[in-house]
């Protein structure tokens, strides 16, 4: 079975945590539009994990470190 000429390869990143998000951006930049990069997450929000200690000591509110995941 042959692939249509205008179809880009697809790269799937499982997990939209800190590592998955950074990996997806790096892969996107490295492929320079020659691949479709998709991130799959089990959450609608992205939590900036390095800021969790700020929430724990009440320097930040949880809403300040959570952002909607891009669709």
Buried (B, 14 or more C-beta within 10 A) or exposed (E): EEEEEEEEEEBEBEBBBEEBBEBBEEBBEEBEEEBEBEBEBEEEEBBBEEBEEBBEEEEBEEEEBBEEEEE
